[in-house]
């Protein structure tokens, strides 16, 4: 590719909307252009990076017997009504009617389409197991698009679906997929990606893992044990807290004027937040009935855990009615007589000498004991977020650290959620009809490209790994208008590399050396060849690495560039 013909421009200044490294360099380097919030067009360099990621994914999926298929982007609502998700998925799914009035949806995920494709043809146990996958554009109306390609509304994703006749078969294939994902991340230049236990969310199923690239810009919080291999998204991590309770003390009611928050209460009574019991009030989405969650004052409610515990979604109570029996700001377990479902978090189990609300305006209790003052027979629920220093549920040490990360893939054991609801069956060896078991496996291509750039860059631009670089070699022809020989040599090297099958971009433009090198940094090709009047005078060209790991001069003759081709190939092989 000649740079003089490449559509797009490279920018010196960072646009104001760019707040992350990947977003900055993708815009400045001419990889992407925003069309709307969370919707981007890809220029040629961006498309080439994503295509290489896709090809690596294809190769690894094919190695575990995947069959590439393609599902429709637009689907009739009827198959989503079969699975019941048409009614449970929120506004993130785009719904519309065609000209005949039929209800349609834009694909945001394709479990229903996978079952629809397979259910009439996989009719015998002999057809199992199998896995089908696609790489395709999807749309999900994210409310908070951010970070360039990290969180978008339209995205390209690999999603795969496996079908099995037993849980043991699914478990075995699930492990194969997990290992395949590890190979994919290593090949694209992110071997640091970790797999963590996760919540199944709207996908459903019995188990799930997310693949997380640890990064400060990430929106996911991950609980990681620093002593063993335990890792989990905080939405699925087990909270284990050892109480420093001491002996029980008398329950005493004290006046606490205007102390409606934990901060106000701690200042007024000179206590720490961990020595308090707080209440958080929610409403169930389905009927607006109240839910009160009691937990230790230094903890936060994990709403995903709460939703899973209740079996329905909730929202924070915007207002509390007078007839509810709830005294906002002074809610406590002792003497509570409220029209609400009450949940006690595990952070309170075994706690003593806590300060809690007295269910009267401006009044609290001191000396609350969970064992004495919380109703007998109460089952404590795990509905709070993990924090640094929590007890690891595997090794039992206080070694949990919470870190930020970006999800770059996920795998789920879906079970029979979709095959049951959509009446997919097969005839077993004994002649009976049975329902197959599913797994699903996703990777976001654009998000993965963004994470690779977050990892591989310097102050001047991307430093792409060879496996995903838009081109492998970047030729810079300096002072091309002042020295005709420079153009002749650069043209010859460009032709020789192309003939040898090396991916090369050639900057043949008439521009300053500084601007040419700045653009080369933004394209981030692993190997750079500099052709200049000085080098040509000595019968050599300069070959260097974008990551500055090597720089050398290689000789040539005007009719033979084989030394340069060999040197480039050797360097690329060593960097791969």
C-alpha positions as CSV (number, residue, x, y, z in Angstrom):
1,X,0.0,0.0,0.0
2,X,1.3,3.4,-0.9
3,X,0.6,5.9,1.8
4,X,-0.1,8.6,-0.8
5,X,-3.2,6.6,-1.8
6,X,-4.3,5.6,1.7
7,X,-7.6,7.1,2.8
8,X,-7.5,8.8,6.1
9,X,-5.2,11.2,7.9
10,X,-2.9,11.1,10.9
11,X,-3.2,13.9,13.4
12,X,-0.7,15.6,15.6
13,X,-3.1,16.8,18.2
14,X,-5.4,14.7,20.4
15,X,-9.1,15.3,19.8
16,X,-10.9,16.5,23.0
17,X,-13.3,13.5,23.0
18,X,-10.4,11.0,23.4
19,X,-9.8,10.0,27.0
20,X,-8.0,6.7,26.7
21,X,-4.8,5.6,25.0
22,X,-6.5,3.3,22.5
23,X,-9.1,5.9,21.5
24,X,-6.5,8.6,21.2
25,X,-4.1,6.6,18.9
26,X,-6.9,5.0,16.8
27,X,-8.3,8.4,16.0
28,X,-4.9,10.2,15.6
29,X,-3.6,7.2,13.5
30,X,-6.5,7.1,11.1
31,X,-7.9,3.8,12.2
32,X,-11.5,4.8,13.1
33,X,-14.0,7.6,12.6
34,X,-17.0,8.1,14.8
35,X,-20.3,8.3,13.1
36,X,-22.5,8.4,16.2
37,X,-22.2,7.7,19.9
38,X,-20.7,4.2,20.1
39,X,-20.8,3.7,16.3
40,X,-17.6,3.8,14.3
41,X,-16.4,3.3,10.7
42,X,-13.0,1.6,10.2
43,X,-10.4,2.9,7.9
44,X,-8.1,0.4,6.2
45,X,-5.5,0.2,9.0
46,X,-8.2,-0.5,11.6
47,X,-9.9,-3.0,9.3
48,X,-6.6,-4.9,8.7
49,X,-5.9,-5.1,12.5
50,X,-9.4,-6.5,13.1
51,X,-9.3,-8.9,10.2
52,X,-6.1,-10.4,11.6
53,X,-7.7,-10.8,15.0
54,X,-10.6,-12.5,13.3
55,X,-8.4,-14.9,11.4
56,X,-6.6,-15.9,14.6
57,X,-9.9,-16.6,16.2
58,X,-11.1,-18.6,13.2
59,X,-8.0,-20.8,13.3
60,X,-8.3,-21.6,17.0
61,X,-12.1,-22.2,16.7
62,X,-11.5,-24.6,13.7
63,X,-8.9,-26.5,15.8
64,X,-11.6,-27.4,18.3
65,X,-13.9,-28.6,15.6
66,X,-15.9,-25.4,15.2
67,X,-18.1,-25.0,12.1
68,X,-18.3,-21.4,10.9
69,X,-21.9,-20.3,10.0
70,X,-23.6,-17.0,9.7
71,X,-26.8,-15.9,11.4
72,X,-29.1,-13.0,10.3
73,X,-28.5,-9.6,11.8
74,X,-32.3,-9.0,11.7
75,X,-34.4,-11.6,13.4
76,X,-38.2,-12.1,13.8
77,X,-39.3,-11.4,17.4
78,X,-41.0,-14.8,17.4
79,X,-37.9,-16.8,18.2
80,X,-37.1,-14.4,21.1
81,X,-40.6,-14.8,22.3
82,X,-40.1,-18.5,22.3
83,X,-37.1,-18.1,24.6
84,X,-39.0,-15.5,26.7
85,X,-36.1,-13.1,26.4
86,X,-38.1,-10.7,24.2
87,X,-40.0,-9.7,27.4
88,X,-37.0,-9.7,29.8
89,X,-34.3,-8.0,27.8
90,X,-34.5,-4.2,28.3
91,X,-34.0,-1.2,26.0
92,X,-30.5,-2.3,25.0
93,X,-32.2,-4.5,22.3
94,X,-33.5,-2.6,19.2
95,X,-37.0,-3.6,18.3
96,X,-38.9,-2.4,15.2
97,X,-41.6,-3.4,12.7
98,X,-41.2,-4.1,9.0
99,X,-43.4,-2.7,6.3
100,X,-45.9,-5.6,6.8
101,X,-46.2,-4.9,10.5
102,X,-44.1,-7.9,11.6
103,X,-42.1,-7.5,14.7
104,X,-38.3,-7.7,14.3
105,X,-35.2,-7.3,16.4
106,X,-31.6,-6.4,15.7
107,X,-29.2,-9.2,16.9
108,X,-27.4,-8.3,20.1
109,X,-26.6,-12.0,20.7
110,X,-27.6,-15.1,18.8
111,X,-28.5,-18.0,21.2
112,X,-32.0,-18.1,19.7
113,X,-30.7,-18.1,16.2
114,X,-28.3,-20.9,16.9
115,X,-31.1,-23.1,18.3
116,X,-33.3,-22.2,15.3
117,X,-30.6,-23.2,12.9
118,X,-29.8,-26.5,14.5
119,X,-33.0,-27.8,16.0
120,X,-34.5,-29.3,12.8
121,X,-31.3,-31.0,11.6
122,X,-29.6,-32.2,14.8
123,X,-32.4,-34.8,15.4
124,X,-30.3,-37.8,16.5
125,X,-27.8,-38.5,19.2
126,X,-25.4,-39.4,16.4
127,X,-25.4,-35.7,15.4
128,X,-23.8,-34.6,18.8
129,X,-21.7,-33.0,20.0
130,X,-21.1,-30.1,17.6
131,X,-20.1,-26.4,17.8
132,X,-21.1,-23.6,15.4
133,X,-19.7,-20.1,15.4
134,X,-19.9,-16.8,13.5
135,X,-18.0,-13.5,13.3
136,X,-20.5,-10.8,12.7
137,X,-21.7,-7.3,13.4
138,X,-24.2,-6.9,16.3
139,X,-26.0,-3.9,17.9
140,X,-26.6,-3.3,21.6
141,X,-27.9,0.0,22.7
142,X,-25.4,0.7,25.4
143,X,-26.3,3.7,27.6
144,X,-22.7,4.7,28.3
145,X,-20.5,4.3,25.2
146,X,-16.9,5.2,26.0
147,X,-13.2,4.6,25.4
148,X,-13.3,4.3,21.6
149,X,-13.9,0.6,20.7
150,X,-13.9,-0.5,24.4
151,X,-17.6,0.1,24.9
152,X,-19.7,0.6,21.8
153,X,-23.2,0.1,20.5
154,X,-22.3,-1.5,17.2
155,X,-19.6,-4.1,17.3
156,X,-18.1,-7.2,15.6
157,X,-18.1,-10.3,17.7
158,X,-17.2,-13.9,17.5
159,X,-19.9,-16.0,19.2
160,X,-20.0,-19.8,19.3
161,X,-22.6,-22.3,20.5
162,X,-22.0,-25.9,21.4
163,X,-24.6,-28.6,21.7
164,X,-24.2,-31.8,23.9
165,X,-26.1,-34.8,25.1
166,X,-24.7,-34.8,28.6
167,X,-23.3,-32.4,31.2
168,X,-20.0,-34.3,31.2
169,X,-19.6,-33.7,27.5
170,X,-20.3,-30.0,27.9
171,X,-17.9,-29.7,30.8
172,X,-15.2,-31.4,28.7
173,X,-15.7,-29.1,25.7
174,X,-16.0,-26.0,28.0
175,X,-12.4,-26.7,29.1
176,X,-11.2,-27.1,25.5
177,X,-12.8,-23.6,24.7
178,X,-11.1,-22.1,27.8
179,X,-7.7,-23.3,26.6
180,X,-8.4,-22.2,23.1
181,X,-9.2,-18.7,24.4
182,X,-5.9,-18.6,26.2
183,X,-4.1,-19.4,23.0
184,X,-6.0,-16.7,21.1
185,X,-5.0,-14.0,23.7
186,X,-1.4,-15.1,23.6
187,X,-1.3,-15.0,19.8
188,X,-2.7,-11.5,19.5
189,X,-0.2,-10.2,22.1
190,X,-2.2,-10.3,25.4
191,X,-1.0,-13.4,27.3
192,X,-1.7,-11.5,30.5
193,X,-5.5,-11.9,30.0
194,X,-6.9,-13.9,33.0
195,X,-10.0,-16.0,33.3
196,X,-12.3,-15.2,36.2
197,X,-15.5,-16.7,37.6
198,X,-18.5,-14.5,36.5
199,X,-22.2,-14.0,36.8
200,X,-24.3,-15.5,34.1
201,X,-26.5,-12.4,33.7
202,X,-29.1,-12.3,31.0
203,X,-27.5,-15.3,29.3
204,X,-28.5,-17.7,32.1
205,X,-26.9,-21.0,32.7
206,X,-25.1,-22.8,35.5
207,X,-21.6,-21.4,35.2
208,X,-19.5,-18.8,33.4
209,X,-16.1,-17.3,33.1
210,X,-15.0,-13.9,31.8
211,X,-11.6,-13.2,30.3
212,X,-10.2,-10.0,31.7
213,X,-7.4,-7.7,30.6
214,X,-6.3,-5.9,33.7
215,X,-6.3,-2.1,33.1
216,X,-7.0,1.0,35.0
217,X,-9.5,2.2,32.4
218,X,-11.6,-1.0,32.9
219,X,-15.1,-0.9,34.1
220,X,-15.2,-4.4,35.6
221,X,-13.9,-5.0,39.2
222,X,-12.1,-8.3,39.7
223,X,-11.4,-10.0,43.0
224,X,-8.0,-11.7,42.8
225,X,-6.4,-13.7,45.5
226,X,-2.7,-12.8,45.9
227,X,-1.9,-16.2,47.5
228,X,-3.7,-18.7,45.2
229,X,-5.4,-19.0,41.8
230,X,-8.9,-17.7,42.9
231,X,-10.2,-15.0,40.6
232,X,-13.8,-13.7,40.2
233,X,-15.7,-10.8,39.0
234,X,-16.9,-8.9,42.1
235,X,-20.5,-9.6,40.8
236,X,-19.8,-13.3,41.4
237,X,-17.1,-13.3,44.1
238,X,-17.8,-14.8,47.5
239,X,-17.5,-12.4,50.4
240,X,-16.0,-13.9,53.5
241,X,-15.5,-11.5,56.4
242,X,-13.9,-12.2,59.8
243,X,-15.5,-10.1,62.5
244,X,-13.5,-8.5,65.3
245,X,-16.6,-8.5,67.4
246,X,-15.5,-8.7,71.0
247,X,-18.1,-9.2,73.8
248,X,-21.7,-8.2,73.6
249,X,-22.7,-4.9,75.2
250,X,-26.1,-3.5,76.2
251,X,-28.4,-2.2,73.5
252,X,-28.8,1.5,74.2
253,X,-30.9,4.0,72.4
254,X,-29.2,7.3,71.8
255,X,-30.2,10.6,70.2
256,X,-28.6,11.4,66.9
257,X,-30.1,14.6,65.5
258,X,-30.0,14.9,61.6
259,X,-27.6,11.8,61.3
260,X,-29.2,10.3,58.3
261,X,-26.0,9.1,56.6
262,X,-23.2,6.8,57.8
263,X,-20.7,9.6,57.5
264,X,-22.8,11.9,59.7
265,X,-23.3,9.1,62.2
266,X,-19.6,8.2,62.4
267,X,-18.7,11.9,63.0
268,X,-21.4,12.4,65.6
269,X,-20.6,9.3,67.7
270,X,-16.9,9.1,66.9
271,X,-17.1,5.5,65.5
272,X,-15.7,3.9,62.4
273,X,-18.0,2.9,59.5
274,X,-17.2,-0.8,60.0
275,X,-18.8,-0.5,63.5
276,X,-22.2,0.5,62.0
277,X,-25.1,-1.3,60.4
278,X,-26.6,0.5,57.5
279,X,-29.8,0.0,55.5
280,X,-30.2,0.4,51.7
281,X,-33.8,0.5,50.4
282,X,-34.7,-0.8,46.9
283,X,-37.9,-1.4,45.0
284,X,-38.6,-4.5,42.9
285,X,-39.0,-3.6,39.2
286,X,-41.9,-5.9,38.8
287,X,-44.2,-4.4,41.5
288,X,-42.4,-1.6,43.2
289,X,-42.5,-3.4,46.5
290,X,-39.8,-2.4,49.0
291,X,-36.6,-4.4,49.8
292,X,-34.4,-3.4,52.7
293,X,-30.8,-4.7,52.7
294,X,-28.9,-4.5,56.0
295,X,-25.2,-4.6,55.8
296,X,-22.1,-3.4,57.6
297,X,-21.5,0.3,57.2
298,X,-18.2,-0.1,55.4
299,X,-19.7,-2.3,52.7
300,X,-21.6,-1.6,49.5
301,X,-24.5,-3.6,48.0
302,X,-23.7,-5.7,44.9
303,X,-26.9,-5.2,42.9
304,X,-26.1,-8.2,40.6
305,X,-25.9,-10.5,43.6
306,X,-29.1,-8.9,45.0
307,X,-31.0,-9.5,41.8
308,X,-29.8,-13.1,41.6
309,X,-30.8,-13.7,45.3
310,X,-34.3,-12.2,44.8
311,X,-34.8,-13.7,41.3
312,X,-35.9,-10.3,39.9
313,X,-34.3,-6.9,39.2
314,X,-34.5,-4.0,41.6
315,X,-33.8,-0.3,41.5
316,X,-32.9,2.2,44.3
317,X,-36.0,3.5,46.0
318,X,-36.5,7.1,44.8
319,X,-39.0,7.9,47.6
320,X,-40.5,6.1,50.6
321,X,-44.2,6.3,51.3
322,X,-45.5,7.2,54.8
323,X,-47.5,4.0,55.1
324,X,-44.5,1.8,54.5
325,X,-43.3,1.8,58.1
326,X,-39.8,2.8,56.9
327,X,-38.1,5.7,58.7
328,X,-35.7,6.9,56.1
329,X,-32.2,7.6,57.5
330,X,-32.9,5.8,60.8
331,X,-33.8,2.2,59.6
332,X,-32.5,-0.6,61.8
333,X,-33.2,-4.3,62.5
334,X,-34.4,-3.7,66.1
335,X,-38.2,-3.1,66.3
336,X,-38.5,-2.9,62.5
337,X,-42.1,-3.1,61.4
338,X,-42.0,-2.2,57.7
339,X,-43.9,-3.4,54.6
340,X,-40.8,-4.7,53.0
341,X,-38.8,-7.8,52.3
342,X,-35.7,-7.7,54.6
343,X,-32.3,-9.1,53.7
344,X,-29.3,-9.4,56.0
345,X,-25.9,-9.4,54.4
346,X,-23.2,-11.8,55.5
347,X,-21.1,-8.9,56.6
348,X,-23.4,-8.7,59.7
349,X,-23.1,-12.4,60.6
350,X,-21.4,-12.6,64.0
351,X,-21.1,-8.9,64.4
352,X,-21.4,-7.2,67.8
353,X,-21.4,-3.7,69.2
354,X,-22.7,-2.1,66.1
355,X,-24.6,1.2,65.8
356,X,-27.9,0.9,63.9
357,X,-31.0,2.9,63.3
358,X,-33.8,2.8,65.9
359,X,-36.7,3.2,63.4
360,X,-37.4,6.6,65.0
361,X,-36.5,10.0,63.7
362,X,-33.1,11.2,65.1
363,X,-32.5,8.0,67.1
364,X,-30.0,5.1,66.8
365,X,-29.0,2.1,68.9
366,X,-25.5,1.4,70.1
367,X,-24.4,-2.1,71.1
368,X,-26.4,-4.0,68.5
369,X,-25.5,-7.7,68.3
370,X,-26.5,-9.7,65.2
371,X,-27.0,-12.9,67.2
372,X,-29.2,-11.3,69.8
373,X,-31.0,-8.5,68.0
374,X,-31.6,-9.9,64.5
375,X,-34.6,-12.2,64.3
376,X,-33.9,-15.9,65.2
377,X,-33.5,-18.2,62.2
378,X,-32.3,-15.4,59.9
379,X,-30.3,-16.7,56.9
380,X,-27.5,-14.3,56.0
381,X,-27.2,-13.6,52.2
382,X,-24.0,-12.7,50.3
383,X,-25.2,-9.5,48.6
384,X,-22.2,-7.1,49.1
385,X,-19.1,-6.3,47.1
386,X,-15.7,-7.7,47.7
387,X,-13.0,-5.3,49.0
388,X,-9.3,-5.4,49.4
389,X,-8.3,-7.6,52.3
390,X,-11.3,-9.9,52.2
391,X,-10.9,-13.6,53.0
392,X,-10.2,-15.8,49.9
393,X,-12.9,-18.5,49.7
394,X,-10.3,-21.0,48.4
395,X,-7.1,-20.6,50.5
396,X,-8.8,-18.9,53.5
397,X,-6.2,-16.1,53.7
398,X,-7.0,-12.3,53.9
399,X,-5.5,-11.8,50.5
400,X,-8.2,-10.6,48.2
401,X,-7.2,-7.6,46.0
402,X,-9.8,-5.8,43.9
403,X,-8.5,-4.6,40.5
404,X,-9.9,-3.0,37.4
405,X,-10.2,-4.7,34.1
406,X,-11.8,-4.9,30.6
407,X,-13.8,-8.0,29.6
408,X,-12.4,-9.3,26.3
409,X,-14.3,-12.6,26.2
410,X,-16.8,-14.8,28.0
411,X,-17.9,-18.4,28.1
412,X,-21.1,-19.8,29.6
413,X,-22.5,-23.2,30.4
414,X,-26.1,-22.4,29.2
415,X,-27.6,-25.8,30.0
416,X,-31.1,-26.3,28.6
417,X,-32.4,-22.7,29.0
418,X,-32.8,-22.1,25.3
419,X,-33.2,-25.7,24.0
420,X,-36.0,-26.3,26.5
421,X,-37.9,-23.1,25.9
422,X,-37.6,-23.5,22.1
423,X,-38.5,-27.2,22.0
424,X,-35.2,-28.5,20.6
425,X,-35.0,-32.3,21.0
426,X,-33.1,-35.3,19.6
427,X,-33.8,-39.0,19.6
428,X,-31.5,-40.8,22.0
429,X,-30.0,-44.3,21.5
430,X,-32.9,-45.8,23.5
431,X,-35.5,-44.1,21.2
432,X,-36.6,-41.4,23.7
433,X,-36.7,-37.7,23.0
434,X,-34.2,-35.6,25.0
435,X,-33.2,-32.0,25.2
436,X,-29.6,-31.0,24.3
437,X,-27.4,-29.0,26.6
438,X,-25.7,-25.8,25.3
439,X,-22.6,-23.8,25.9
440,X,-21.7,-20.4,24.4
441,X,-18.5,-18.6,23.9
442,X,-18.0,-14.9,22.8
443,X,-15.1,-12.6,21.9
444,X,-15.4,-8.9,21.0
445,X,-13.1,-8.2,18.1
446,X,-12.9,-4.4,18.2
447,X,-12.6,-4.4,22.0
448,X,-9.8,-6.9,21.8
449,X,-8.0,-4.6,19.3
450,X,-8.4,-1.6,21.7
451,X,-6.9,-3.7,24.5
452,X,-4.0,-4.7,22.4
453,X,-3.3,-1.0,21.8
454,X,-3.7,-0.2,25.5
455,X,-0.9,-2.8,26.2
456,X,1.4,-2.2,23.2
457,X,2.2,1.5,22.8
458,X,4.7,4.2,23.6
459,X,4.4,8.0,23.8
460,X,4.2,8.3,20.0
461,X,1.7,5.6,19.0
462,X,0.9,1.9,18.7
463,X,3.7,-0.7,18.8
464,X,1.7,-3.5,17.2
465,X,2.6,-7.2,17.7
466,X,3.5,-8.8,14.4
467,X,0.4,-11.0,14.5
468,X,-2.0,-8.1,14.3
469,X,-0.1,-5.2,12.8
470,X,-1.8,-3.5,9.9
471,X,1.4,-4.0,7.9
472,X,4.6,-5.7,8.8
473,X,7.0,-3.2,7.2
474,X,6.9,0.6,6.8
475,X,9.2,2.1,4.2
476,X,10.0,5.8,4.7
477,X,11.5,7.4,1.6
478,X,13.2,10.7,2.9
479,X,13.8,13.7,0.6
480,X,12.2,11.9,-2.3
481,X,11.9,15.1,-4.3
482,X,15.5,16.1,-3.8
483,X,17.2,12.8,-4.7
484,X,15.8,10.7,-7.5
485,X,17.9,7.8,-6.4
486,X,15.9,7.6,-3.1
487,X,12.7,7.0,-5.1
488,X,14.3,4.4,-7.3
489,X,15.7,2.4,-4.4
490,X,12.5,2.7,-2.3
491,X,10.3,1.7,-5.3
492,X,12.6,-1.3,-5.8
493,X,12.5,-2.4,-2.2
494,X,8.7,-2.0,-2.1
495,X,8.3,-4.2,-5.2
496,X,10.8,-6.8,-3.9
497,X,8.9,-7.1,-0.5
498,X,5.6,-7.3,-2.2
499,X,6.9,-10.1,-4.5
500,X,8.1,-11.9,-1.5
501,X,4.7,-11.8,0.2
502,X,5.7,-9.3,2.9
503,X,3.0,-6.9,4.0
504,X,4.4,-3.5,3.4
505,X,3.2,0.1,3.4
506,X,5.3,2.7,1.5
507,X,5.4,6.3,2.4
508,X,6.0,7.8,-1.0
509,X,4.7,11.3,-0.1
510,X,6.5,14.6,-0.5
511,X,6.7,15.8,3.1
512,X,9.2,16.6,5.9
513,X,11.1,13.8,7.6
514,X,9.6,14.6,11.0
515,X,6.1,14.4,9.7
516,X,6.9,11.1,7.9
517,X,8.4,9.5,11.1
518,X,5.4,10.8,13.2
519,X,3.0,9.1,10.8
520,X,5.1,5.9,10.9
521,X,4.9,5.9,14.7
522,X,1.1,6.2,14.5
523,X,0.8,3.3,12.1
524,X,3.0,1.2,14.4
525,X,4.4,-1.4,12.0
526,X,6.9,-3.7,13.6
527,X,9.8,-3.1,11.1
528,X,10.8,0.2,9.5
529,X,13.0,0.7,6.5
530,X,14.5,4.2,6.0
531,X,15.8,5.1,2.6
532,X,17.6,8.5,2.6
533,X,20.1,10.3,0.4
534,X,22.9,9.6,2.9
535,X,22.1,5.9,3.2
536,X,21.8,5.5,-0.6
537,X,25.2,7.1,-1.0
538,X,26.7,4.3,1.1
539,X,24.7,1.5,-0.6
540,X,22.7,0.7,2.5
541,X,19.3,1.2,4.0
542,X,18.5,1.5,7.7
543,X,16.3,-1.3,9.1
544,X,14.9,-0.8,12.7
545,X,12.2,-2.0,15.0
546,X,9.2,0.1,16.1
547,X,9.9,-1.0,19.6
548,X,13.5,0.1,19.3
549,X,14.9,-3.4,20.0
550,X,17.3,-3.2,17.0
551,X,18.6,-0.9,14.3
552,X,21.1,-1.9,11.6
553,X,22.3,-1.0,8.1
554,X,21.8,-3.6,5.4
555,X,23.5,-3.4,2.0
556,X,21.9,-3.8,-1.4
557,X,22.6,-3.5,-5.1
558,X,20.3,-1.6,-7.4
559,X,19.3,-4.7,-9.2
560,X,19.2,-7.0,-6.1
561,X,17.3,-6.4,-2.9
562,X,17.5,-10.0,-1.6
563,X,19.6,-9.0,1.4
564,X,16.9,-6.6,2.5
565,X,14.1,-9.1,2.0
566,X,16.1,-11.8,3.9
567,X,16.9,-9.4,6.8
568,X,13.2,-8.3,7.1
569,X,12.0,-11.9,7.1
570,X,14.5,-12.9,9.7
571,X,13.5,-10.0,11.9
572,X,9.8,-10.6,11.6
573,X,10.3,-14.3,12.4
574,X,12.3,-13.4,15.5
575,X,9.6,-11.0,16.6
576,X,6.6,-13.4,16.0
